[in-house]
């Protein structure tokens, strides 16, 4: 290659890189960019999302009942709807559990596990945004630290008292060329994979009736893909086809008429109605926004409907959009100075004016580029991904302009009028050092407009796992374009990826399904497909379940046969159980409910000591189903409410029994206690993702750790002995190559002892599961603290167990007796002596009388 050719190649590379800042996929400005790039070559995109076969008939069949013996212990209403899964933790290290609840609007709340009362301190903690993700809890030498990702692209940090810490992460805006979409050919995409393609007549359906047309009722919820279809259908009058896929219309016959929300459930969303700030552009057909988690609304105006999906409160048109720190110091300082002080729920003013979010100053000085706002629509992950002994915070970031915010006249001057906000939707991964919040790297994955069918949002939390066992973790994330990405610890793409499916909204699970010692990646898409991929990107198995799947899969030994199963819920109300090794259905499943299942399915044990697990699923028919994993018999809890958050299970009260926690879209948190199921930390599920990256149940054919001395107790001396048991009953095949020890070993163990102002760590490595013990230092003062045992296998899949203890609390009790006992002994001896002489001890009255008598005689 001559010098001129090299210069030309360099210019081309620089120009391409300037389009989308290290973007990994080709930009999508037209649906044809995907649908015509590979024809019919992608089986995932060729499929349709439709009702399960005979789902209505199956749902009406009689089902066997098997009681789970649960009773309501308490219920508490929080400040707003709960879309994200709460977290259960002993927040104050006092031996009592709390429930950390991320309310949708303005507040992070903490409830006492014993009775559901609001926790002491400055709870609830106030913020100016909305929350579409679960909080992350982290133990450090400063105590418990809570990370709360915000819709507007910020991560806030709180301590265990509800006070905002003096640090905050602002995800920077994405720099994109203004005219990136101009001149792009409709067939420019070439993913260079034989499995990329699409069906231009995709028809999304569910087992329930399509939403009422505009002006005739409340739109019915599905999930991100369905609600975008419904919004476009309302704009186009129901009969117009788009270039990407044919959508349902009012003139077409219904797929399968089913249930919709009750009037009571629909009315619960009036808190989000906006009667005063309706958009001025109700008939604009060129814009469609998706800015957060889904819900339902009774508003019939298209702009209000869009605004609600965007995650904004009706009376607060300025909340819910994010930006981040300017790359220059001037912008960062300007925002820092403008940042409001934290207020508690009790201090907040009654009006919305004090709770409105305002964008920071925008970047300026460039005419050829636009800076697109960052938004966090899913929970980040924390781990040491690059092996430098420092934890990283890994975020999946969606970049777009919140139209509701910029349509507000109060903010119209913040955006250049020449910018068409519908042309900029992107997704990427942003990695920072957790301690310093300094950027390590960021990668831009997808770029699209907001008017195509394949938008570049990211609803999938990153999964961190060491697929190739090189000591560094890979980052696995699915996007709404349909790509399953695997990035190395430095942000480069792993060979064999990305793989394209339909739109991926749920988190990808990493579990060893075939017994080869290496984890497979399990992904589900909105077209009803579930697939397991090996670490090289090849397919282990896939199955089409027909109905939309909005959440990631759960994995566990459901029927107690020693093998893993994969469990997903669908929009047709079905709970499917598939063989982990082959993807084949497990009899007698699927189990059918009478409403959509839009939350992850919980796997635990709630029926005593039975070998089979209990599947806990929240359905949109208002019931919580507790399904036996072997017989598919069920018990139900009649909530009369719907939920997107995963049910959780733990011992909330310390009575040694399991407790079930449910959070609903009506903003109510319920706690049900089991009457006959003993507590086991391996059966607990305290957050949607266990530890760093584990989405598999830890009982049955599973991997887990159990502390052997986990009761709340006092520790004295200089060190604490921490006994624990590593449990690994995962099935493996004989062909697994191991260097001595278990196929999934070695197991790296980290024992951490923390209390305010103190942190100590002890580490060990073991080739096989079993019972072991490590010793760690403890603080030399009175304090409460926590012991955490974290175990990772050879693929960096993590499990952990933690419990609270006190340090030197009983020292003062001993000192009290040391001081009191001599006095008691002396008193007892004196009484014995006087009793021996036959005389009673003198009384004060007698002594005083004698003194007065002598004084009288003297006078």
Buried (B, 14 or more C-beta within 10 A) or exposed (E): EEEEEEEEEEEEEEEEEBBBBEBBBBBBBBBBBBBBBBEEBBBBBBBBBBBBEEBBEBBEEEBEEBEBBBEEBBBBEBBBBBBBBBBBBBBBBEBBBBBBBBBBBBBBBBBBBBEBEBBEBBBBBBBBBBBBBBBBBBBEEBBBBBBBBBBBBBBBBBBBBBBBBEEBBBBBBBBBBBEBBEEBEBEBBEBEBEBBBBBBEBBBBBBBBBBBBBEEEBBBBBBBBBBBBBBBBBBBEBEEEBBBBBBBBBEEEEBBEBBBBBEEBBEBBEBBBBEEBBBEBBEBBEBBBBBBBBBBBBBBBBBBBBBBBBBBBBBBBBBBBBBBBBEEEEBBEBBEEEBEEBBBBEEBEEEBEEBBBBBBBBBEEEEEBBBBBBBBBBBBBBBBBBEEEEBBBBBBBBBBBBBBBBBBEEBEEBBEEEBBBBBBBBBBBBBBBBEEBEBBBBBBBBBBBBBBBBBBBBBBBBBBBBBBEEEBBBBBBBBBBBBBBBBBBEBEBBEBBBBBBBBBBBBBBBBBBBBBBBBBBBBBBBBBBBBBBBBEBEBBBBBBBBBBBBBBBBBBBBBBBEBBBBBBBBBBBBBBBBBBBBBEBBEBBBBBBBBBBBBBBBBBBBBEEBBBBBBBBBBBBBBBBBBBBBEBBBBBBEBBBBBBBBBBBBBBBBEEBBBBBBBBBBBBBBBBBBEBBEBBBBBBBBBBBBBBBBBBBBBBBBBBBBBBBBEBEBBEEEEBEBBBBBBBEBBBEEEBEBEEBBBBBBBBBBBBBBBBEBBBEBEBEBEBBEEBEBEBBBBEEBBBBBBBBBBBBBBBBBBBBBBBBBBBBBEEEEEEEEEEEEEEEEEEEEEEEEEEEEEEEEEEEEEEEEEEEEEEEEE
